[in-house]
Amino acid sequence: MRGFQTARFSTAAVLAVGLAAAGTVTPASAAQPAPTVISTITLGPSGANINPFAVAVDSSNHTVYTTDDNSDSVTVINGSSVSATVPLGANADPFAIAADPRSHNVYVTNPRYSTVSVINGTSVIATLAVASTPQGVAVDPGNGTVYVANQGNGTLTVINGTTVTGTIPVSSYPYGVAVDSSTHTVYVTDPLANTVSEIDSTTVTNTVPVSRQPYEVAVDPGTHTAYVTNYRDNSVTLINGTTVTASVSVGNYPFWVAVDPGTHTAYVPNNGGSGTPTGTTVSVINGTSVTSTITVGNGPDGVAADPVTHKVYVANYSDNTVSVIKGH
């Protein structure tokens, strides 16, 4: 699993970094009907060596995209079945993925080659050089601006369409990135410093301490709450403005996170560990509590929510499937 190994680093590298002091919230019982798995999409024939890792959804046409770091390709899903496979070419190492619902461009980071592949439809329309070891990628759906976290040199690359338009210094080890589409604030995790940087325009305006090894982040633009996964202490930190408002206990080794802004619900796959993932659940957060835990496929990794249909897509790395959850 090349992308997974490239992205994560040893426990020893992070044990020396401090732990944020937010309290832990105990999971609560559901106050409304829980989201449920309504279908499972198989990405290839039995025995196929497909490992879906990250996932994105274009909310304007409801197309779903997953990265496969074995074949260096992106799988395209329409409805309940695979409609295409898009090869990224020889110099690809797909990791994170994000879709722009306005242009229908899809952006895929290639950490090993320090590039971003841009897909439209079923074709690669551009390969952009960025800075060293790009990891997370996010699109601001309000203006189409794309942000890429470059782990190797501490910056964000800014992209508009298929053109690199700027570079923003961030932190020592930027990793995950998300955008509040209503304020255009950008959030960037740093799993070595155990912090989240907040960026307004081109400037870091705040740095918020969180917990151990924060990898990914997602934002609810309605409540302006950022959800940050803390891989090494099985929790999700909630940030509003510059304040940590809660720490929610989830399952083992949470890595990715997605938010459905229509229901203000966060979905956190419990990956189960580095190497070959062994988890089988997704924690559902409403408010500051886990309100349900959903059983999905083996090794759940990437997750994306469609805010129009309230369907949530979970890439199951270890069994060649995508679980489809229907939210509230």
Residue, then its C-alpha position, 0 to 999 in steps of 0.5 A: m500500500r504505497g500511498f499509505q506508507t508514504a503518508r504515515f510515519s513511525t510512532a517514535a517520531v510523534l511520541a515526543v510531541g505534546l498532547a493537547a489538553a481538550g477533554t474527551v467526550t464519551p459516545a452517546s446513544a442515538a437521538q434519531p434513526a441511525p445512518t445505515v449501509i444501503s449498498t456495497i459497490t464492488l470495484g472489480p472481479s473477485g480476486a482483483n488487486i484493487n485497494p480503494f484508498a481515498v474517495a471524493v464526490d462531485s455533488s453537482n452530478h453525484t459522481v464518485y471517484t476513488t484512488d487505487d494505489n496498486s494500479d495508479s488509477v482512479t475508479v469512477i462510480n455512477g449510481s451503484s456501479v463502476s462506470a470507468t477506470v482512469p489510468l493516471g500514467a507512469n509517474a503517478d502515486p495517487f493519494a488524496i482526491a478532491a472534486d470541484p462541483r463547478s468545473h467537474n475537475v478532479y484533483v489527485t495528489n501524487p506524493r512520490y512525484s510531487t505532482v497533481s493529476v487533474i481529471n475531467g470526465t474520464s481523461v487526465i487533462a493536466t499534470l501539475a508540478v507542485a512542491s515536495t510530497p503533496q498529501g492532502v487536497a481540498v477544493d473551495p466550492g465557492n470559488g473553485t480554488v484548490y489547495v494542496a498540502n506539501q508535506g516535504n517543504g511546509t507549504l500549500t500550493v494554490i491551483n485555479g483550474t489547471t494553473v498553479t497560482g501561488t504558494i503559501p508557507v504553513s508549517s513544518y509538516p502540512y498534511g490534511v487540508a479542508v476549506d470552510s466554503s462560507t468563510h473561505t478559511v483553510y484548515v491544515t493539519d500538522p501531525l508532527a507538531n500536533t496542530v491545525s493552522e488556519i489560513d485567511s487568504t494567503t496568511v496563517t492567522n491562527t495555530v490551534p493545538v490538538s491531539r496526537q498525530p492529526y492527519e485529516v480535517a473536514v469542515d461544516p460550513g454551516t456551523h464553522t466547525a472543523y473536525v480533526t482526526n487524531y490517529r494516535d489517540n483514537s479521537v476527533t478534535l472539534i474546532n470552532g474559530t480558534t477554540v477547541t470545543a470538544s474531543v470525541s472518542v471514536g474507534n481505532y486509528p481514525f484517519w479520514v473524516a467527512v462532513d455532511p453539511g446538510t445534516h451537520t453529521a461527521y463520518v469517521p472510518n475507524n481504519g484499524g491500524s497502519g500497514t494493511p487496515t483491519g477495521t470494519t466500522v465508521s463512527v457517526i458524530n452529531g454535535t459532540s457525541v458519537t451517536s452510532t457506529i456503522t459496520v462497513g467493509n474491511g479496512p475502511d479508509g477514505v470517506a466522502a459525503d454528498p450534501v445533496t443526496h446525503k449519501v456517504y461513500v466509504a472506501n474499504y481498502s482491504d476488500n475491493t469495495v465502497s460502502v454506501i451509507k444513507g444519512h439522516 
